[in-house]
Amino acid sequence: MARILLAEDFESVRRLLTNALALDGHIVTSAGNGAEAIAAFIDRPHDLVITDLEMPYVSGQALIAEIQHIAPSTPIIGMTGGPFPESIEDERQRLNIAALFVKPMDLGTLRQTIHDLVADKVPTTNPAA
């Protein structure tokens, strides 16, 4: 189980992702914009950050820069609905983030990426067994 911060301004997308990640056993803190996400991260660091790149008040790109300043080892996944950069991989590298998804994205691929990034945070055995 990992502590995940999700920053997404569209409530329906935020709710869908929060519910899917909670079903995977993660603790999800959701924020409707970058300013809320920064405050939540400062209040309690998270194992992973997922952010939309285009949000009001504080953009996802500004959020990424702030998280990288506060906790440079925290993996970050970006999401964008467009406009699409010519090369998603070039944009991912420019932002220096772990992954970048174009919405609508495949939820299974996103969940696998999250699992790969936080595998050391997920218990591999059941201590009660």
C-alpha positions as CSV (number, residue, x, y, z in Angstrom):
1,M,0.0,0.0,0.0
2,A,1.3,3.4,-0.9
3,R,0.2,6.9,0.0
4,I,-0.7,8.6,-3.3
5,L,-1.4,12.3,-3.9
6,L,-3.7,12.8,-6.9
7,A,-4.1,16.3,-8.4
8,E,-6.9,16.6,-11.0
9,D,-9.3,19.4,-11.6
10,F,-12.1,17.4,-13.2
11,E,-14.1,15.9,-10.3
12,S,-15.3,12.9,-12.3
13,V,-11.8,11.9,-13.3
14,R,-10.5,12.5,-9.8
15,R,-13.3,10.4,-8.3
16,L,-12.7,7.5,-10.8
17,L,-9.0,7.4,-10.2
18,T,-9.3,7.8,-6.4
19,N,-11.7,4.8,-6.3
20,A,-9.6,2.6,-8.6
21,L,-6.5,3.3,-6.6
22,A,-8.2,2.7,-3.3
23,L,-9.4,-0.7,-4.6
24,D,-5.7,-1.5,-5.1
25,G,-5.2,-0.8,-1.4
26,H,-3.6,2.6,-1.8
27,I,-4.3,5.6,0.5
28,V,-5.3,8.4,-1.9
29,T,-5.3,12.1,-1.0
30,S,-7.1,14.0,-3.8
31,A,-6.7,17.7,-4.7
32,G,-8.7,19.7,-7.2
33,N,-5.8,22.0,-8.2
34,G,-2.1,22.4,-7.8
35,A,-2.3,24.7,-4.8
36,E,-4.3,22.2,-2.9
37,A,-1.9,19.5,-3.9
38,I,1.2,21.4,-2.7
39,A,-0.5,22.1,0.7
40,A,-1.4,18.4,1.0
41,F,2.1,17.3,0.2
42,I,3.7,19.8,2.6
43,D,1.2,18.6,5.3
44,R,2.1,15.0,4.7
45,P,4.6,13.7,2.1
46,H,3.4,11.0,-0.2
47,D,5.0,8.0,-1.8
48,L,3.8,9.0,-5.3
49,V,2.2,12.0,-7.0
50,I,-0.1,11.8,-10.0
51,T,-1.0,15.2,-11.5
52,D,-2.9,16.6,-14.4
53,L,-0.6,19.0,-16.3
54,E,-3.3,21.7,-16.9
55,M,-5.1,22.9,-13.8
56,P,-6.3,26.2,-12.4
57,Y,-4.4,28.3,-9.8
58,V,-1.1,26.3,-9.9
59,S,-0.5,24.2,-13.0
60,G,0.6,20.6,-12.9
61,Q,4.0,21.6,-14.2
62,A,4.5,24.1,-11.3
63,L,3.3,21.3,-8.9
64,I,5.9,18.9,-10.4
65,A,8.7,21.5,-9.9
66,E,7.6,22.1,-6.3
67,I,7.4,18.4,-5.5
68,Q,10.8,17.9,-7.1
69,H,12.2,20.7,-4.9
70,I,10.6,19.4,-1.7
71,A,11.2,15.7,-2.2
72,P,13.3,15.0,-5.3
73,S,13.0,11.2,-4.9
74,T,9.2,11.1,-5.0
75,P,8.1,9.5,-8.3
76,I,5.6,11.6,-10.3
77,I,3.2,10.6,-13.0
78,G,1.8,13.3,-15.3
79,M,-1.5,13.2,-17.2
80,T,-2.6,15.5,-20.1
81,G,-5.7,15.8,-22.1
82,G,-4.0,18.0,-24.6
83,P,-2.7,19.8,-26.5
84,F,-0.5,16.9,-27.1
85,P,3.3,17.5,-27.3
86,E,4.9,16.0,-30.5
87,S,6.6,13.3,-28.4
88,I,5.1,12.2,-25.1
89,E,8.5,10.7,-24.2
90,D,10.3,13.9,-24.9
91,E,7.8,15.8,-22.7
92,R,8.2,13.2,-20.0
93,Q,12.0,13.6,-20.0
94,R,11.7,17.4,-20.1
95,L,9.5,17.3,-17.0
96,N,11.8,14.7,-15.4
97,I,8.9,12.6,-14.3
98,A,8.5,8.8,-14.1
99,A,5.6,8.5,-16.6
100,L,3.3,10.6,-18.7
101,F,-0.2,9.5,-19.9
102,V,-2.5,11.0,-22.4
103,K,-6.1,11.1,-21.4
104,P,-8.2,9.1,-21.8
105,M,-5.7,6.6,-20.7
106,D,-5.8,2.8,-20.1
107,L,-6.5,2.4,-16.4
108,G,-4.8,-1.0,-16.4
109,T,-1.6,0.5,-17.7
110,L,-1.7,3.3,-15.2
111,R,-2.3,0.9,-12.3
112,Q,0.6,-1.3,-13.5
113,T,2.9,1.8,-13.7
114,I,1.9,2.8,-10.2
115,H,2.5,-0.7,-8.9
116,D,6.0,-0.7,-10.5
117,L,6.9,2.6,-9.0
118,V,5.7,1.8,-5.5
119,A,6.4,-1.9,-5.3
120,D,8.6,-1.5,-2.3
121,K,5.7,0.2,-0.4
122,V,3.3,-2.7,-1.0
123,P,3.5,-5.5,1.5
124,T,4.4,-8.8,-0.2
125,T,3.2,-11.0,2.7
126,N,0.3,-11.0,5.0
127,P,1.6,-10.5,8.5
128,A,-1.6,-12.1,9.9
129,A,-1.2,-15.3,7.9
